[in-house]
C-alpha cells in the first residue's frame, strides 16, 4: 500500500478508472501513547469537530491545502446488496457490505519536481436493515488521509487508514464481498492515527500508530494500536510480508462514524499478533494467503485465509473466486471455532458498473450450527 515503487493501492485504483486477560502492560500506557491519544481527543473535543469530528477534520485536510498543481477527481459510489441466509432469511446486507450511497474525493498535488502530497476522502451514507428505521442510517468514513512524500522513498501519513498488518493494506476490499482477515483479526479495517513508510534495501516497510477505535473517533481505557509490516515490493508478481501488532482496541457494536456506535464493552482488549501474508500472480490466477497467531487479553487466537481468483481468458470481464478462512479464539481446545468457504464471481459490465455474487457456508463448532448465505451485489463507481 505504501510502496514507493508501486504506489498506493488507492492511487492504482484511480489510474485504472482513468484508463477504463493479562495486564494491558505498560506499553499502551506509555507517555508516547497517552500524548498521541490526547492530541487527537482534545482536537476533536474543542474545535468545530466536536460533533462532526471525523468528517469535518477530513474535509479540512483537503480544503486547507492550496490547489495549485492539483488534480481533483470526484467519484460517486452506489452499493446495492441483498441476499438470503439459512438462519436469517432475507438479507439487506452481507457481512462486509451495506446498501449505501457515497463518494470518494482523491486529490494529488505536484510541482516541477513531481508529486509531493496525496489525499483520499471516502464517505458513505449507509442503511443497515438489522436496526430499527430510526437507527438504520449512518455515515461511514472509510478512507480519510493525507500522505506527504518526505523524500528518499519515505512517506508520512495522517488520518483514517488501514493498520500496517497482513493483506489489508495491500489490496482494495472497500467494495468487494470477499474480505481479508482484518475484521476478525483486528476488529476493523481502518483506524485513526499516523503512519510512516519507506524502503529498506530490497523491501518495503510500513509503520502505524493509531488509537484503536476503528471507524468511530474515540479513545477509552488507554486504547491504542501499533503495527508494522515489512515485505517485498507491491509491484512484484510474488509479494510476501511479515507483520507485527500490539495494542488495546475497542470493539463497537456496529460500523459507523456518525452516530458514534456503542461499545460492546468499556474495557479495551489487549491484542498481540504476528502474521505472514503472500500474493502470487500466475497468468490468469491470483493466489492470496495470510496466517495470524497471537493473544487477546492473554488468550491464544489464530486464523488463516486462502483465496484464488481466476480471470477467464476469453472473457476478461469475468472473474471467479474461491476463498477458505478460519478463525479460532481458543486453539488450545482442539476445535476450530469458525470456518468459512465462499465461492464468488465478479462481472464488470463496463468500467463503472460491476456485478458480484457469492455463496458461503459457515460452520460454527461452538454451537454446532451451519449457516449458508447467498448474496448479490450491484456496485457502481464512476467519475462525477
N, C-alpha and C positions, 0 to 999 in steps of 0.2 A: 504493500500500500504506500509506503513511504519511499520506495526505491528511487534514487536519483536517476538510475539507468532507465527504468521503465516508466516512471511517473506514477502519480497517484491513481488508484483504481477509478475514482470519480472522473479524473481528467480523461482517462482512457475511454470511459463510457460516453462522455460527451463528444470525443473525437469520432467515435463510431457513429453516433447520431448525426453528426455533421456530415459524414460521408454517406449514410443511409440509415468444643467443651473445654479445652484447656484455656488458660488465661489468654486474653487477647494480646498479651505481650506488650512489651514496651515500644515496639517499632511503630505501631499505628498511633501511639500516643506521644511520639517524639515531637520535639519542637518544630521540625520541618513540617510534619503532618498537620499539627494544630495551626501553625501560621498560615499554611496554604489554604486550609479549610476556612479559616476566619476571613481571609481576603474575599473569597467568593461569597461567603454567607453575609457579611456586612454590606458588600456591594449591592447584593440583591435586596437587602432589607431597607437600606437607607436612601435608595435612589428611585428614579422613576420605575425601576423594575420591581418594586415592592410587591405588586400584584401580578404583573405580567413579566416577571424577571427573565426567564429563558428566551421568550420571544423578543422582547424589547432589546435585550443585550445583544442577541444575534443580529437583529436589524441594524443596530448601531455600528457593529463591526464593518458592515458594508457601506453605510451611508456616510460614515465619518472619514473615509479614505478618499482622497481626490480621484476623480475618474479619468484623468489623463492617461492615455495609453492602455485603457481597459477594454475588454470585451465583455459584454453583459448579456449572455444568453439566458432567457427565462423559459422554463419548461412547465407545461401543465401535465398533471397526473390524474388519471381516473382509474380506480381499482374496484372492480366488481367481482364478488366471490360468493359462492354458495355451495351447498353440498348436503350429503346425507350421512348420518352416523348410526351404527347399530345400537348405540346406547342413548344418544340424544335426539335421534330422528333428524328432522330437517334443520340444517345449519345455515346461519347467515354470516359465517366466518370460518376460517381454518385456524389451526394452532398458531400460525405465524402472521396471518393476514386478516384485515377487516375491510369492509366496504368503506371507501374513502375518496375524497376529492382533495387534491393537493397541488403544490407547485415546488419547483426547485430553481433556485437562482444561483448560478455558477459564475463567478467573476474572477478574471485573471488580469493582473497588472504587469506591464512590461515597460522597459525603457530601451535605450540604444544597446544595452548590454544583455537584454533578454528578460525573461520572466523573473520577477522577484517576489510577488505576493499572489496567493491563490486563496479564494474563499468559496464556501459552499453553504447554502442555507436551504434546508429541505423541510417543509411543513405539510402536515395532513390534517384535515378535518375528518375524523373517523367515527363510524357508527358501530356500536357493539350491541347486538340484539340480546345478549345474555343479561343485560342490565335493564332496569325499568326505562320507560321512554324518557323520563326526566334526566336520567343519568347516563343514557346511552351515547350521547355525543361528547366528544373530547377533542382537544387539539393535541397533536403529537409533533414534537420537534425531533427530527431524526438527525441528519447532518446539520451542524451549525458550527463551523470552524473557519479559522483563518490560519494560513500557513505561510511563514516567511522564510525565504532562502537566505541562510546566513552566508553560504559560500563553501566551497570545497566539499560539496555533496551533503552538507548539513542543513537541516530544516527545523524550525521551531513552530509548533502548532498549539493553538489555544481554542477551547470551545467544547463542543459535544461531538465525540468521535469514538471509534472502536478501541478498546484496550489492546495493547500490543501482545496478543496471545492467540496462538493457533491459526486456523484458516480465516477467521472472520475479517481481519484487517486486509486480507489479500483478495477476496472475491466479493462481488456485489450481490447480496442476498436481500436487498431492500424490497424488491418487487416479486420475489420468487416464492413458490410454495415450499420447496426444499430448503432447509436451513442447515447451518453448521451446528456444532455442539455448544456454541456460546450461550444460548438461552438456558440450557440445562446446566451447563458448567458454571458460568459466572452469575446467571440470573437475568442478564440483559445483554444487548448487543453493543450499546454505546453508553458513554458516561461523560461527565463534565470534568475538564481539567486541562493539563498541559502535556504536550508530547514533544519528543526530540528524536530525530532520526539522522542517520548518516551511513557512511561506507567504511568498513573496516577490512582492508585487504580485498579479498575476493567475495566478501559477504556484506549484506545489508543488515543494519540493526535498527531497532525501534525501542524507545523507552516511553513510558507514560506514568504520570502521577495524577490520579483522579479522586473524586470524592466518594465513590462507591454507592451512588444513589440510582444510577440508571437514567431513565428518561426524565424523571422529576428532579428538580433542583432543590435539594435539601441535604443537610448533614446532621446526623444524630449519633450518639454513642461513639464518638470519635471515628466515625466511618471514614474509610479511605481505601484506595486501591492502587497498588504499584505493580506494574507489569513490564516485561521486556521480552523481546524476541530477536534472535539472530538467525539468518538463513541465507540461502543462495539468492541471487538477483531475481526479481519478479519477471524479467523478460525471458528467462530460460525456459526451455521445454520441460526440464526437470527442476522443480523447486522443492526445497525442503527446509525445515526450520526447527529450532529448539526454543521453547518458551518457558518463562517462569512468572509466577504471580503470587502476590502476598497482599492481604488486605482484609478489612472488615466491611462487608457490604450489607446494604439494606434490601429487604425483599418487599416489594409493593404488591398490592392485591390486583392491580391492573396496569396496563401500559399506557400512560398518558402523561402529558406535561401540564395541561390546564383542563380541568381542575387537577390539582396535585392529588395523586391517589393515596388512599390509606395504606398503612403498612400492615403486613401480616403479623409482625411482632416489633416491639420497640427496640429490642436489642439487635445490634449488628452481628452478623455471622462471620467469624474469623475463618478465612479461606487461605489455604496454601496449595499451590498447584505446580506441577511440572508437566509439560506437554511436548509431543512431537507431531509434526504435520508434514504432508507431502502432496504435491500435484505433479502429474506427468501427462504431457500432451503427446499422443502417439497416433499420427494420422487423423482419422475421424473420431478418435476416442480421447476423452479426458478423464483421468483417474484422480480421485481425491481421497485422502485419508488423514485422520488425526486420532491421536490417543492421549488420554489425560489421566493422571493419577495425583491424589493429594488428600487433603483433610478439610472437613467442615467442623469447626469447634472441636478438633481432636478426633473426630470420627472419620475413618477412611472412606473415600469416594473414588470412583473410577468410571471411565467412559471411553467409548470408541465409536468411530464412524468410518464407513467406506462407501464411496459413490463412484459410479461410472456413467458418463454421459456419452452418447453416440449421435453424431450428426450424420443423417442419411446422405450419402454422396450424391445421389441423383435427385435429391430434394433437400437442398441446403437449408430451407426454411424450417425443417422438421428435426427436432432433437428428442431422442429417447433417453430416459433417465432411470437408474436403479440405485436406491440408497438403503443401506442397512445401518442401524445405530443401536447402541445400548448405553444405559446409564444405571449405575448401582450406587446407592448411598451407603451401603454396608457390604463390601465384597467379602468380608470375613464370614458371613453366614452361609456362603456357598450357593446362594441363589441370585440370579440376575433380576434386578427389580423392574427394569423397563427395557424391553427390546422392541424394535420397530423395523418394519420392512415397507418401503414405499416404491411404487412404480409410477413414473410420471412421463408426460410428454409435453413438449413446448412447440407451438407452431407460430411462426412470425408471418402474419398476413401481409404486412408491409413493415417499413422501418419504424412506424409509430404504434402499431396495434399487434398485440400478441395474445394468443390463446394458450392457456395452460390447464392441464388436467392431471389429477393424481389419485391413486388409490393406495391406502396404507392400512396395515394391520398392526395393532399393538397388543402385546401380551404382558399383562402386569401380574407378576407372580405373587405379589403381596396379598392380592385378594382373588387370584385365580380367574380373573375376568379377561375376556378378549374383546377388543374394540376394533371394528372395521369402519373405515371412513373413506368416502369418495367426495372429491370437490372439483369444481370447475371455476376457472378464473378468466376474466376478460380484463386485460391490462393495457391502458393507453398512456403513452408518454411521448409528448411531441413539443416542438418549439411553439411558443405563444405568439 
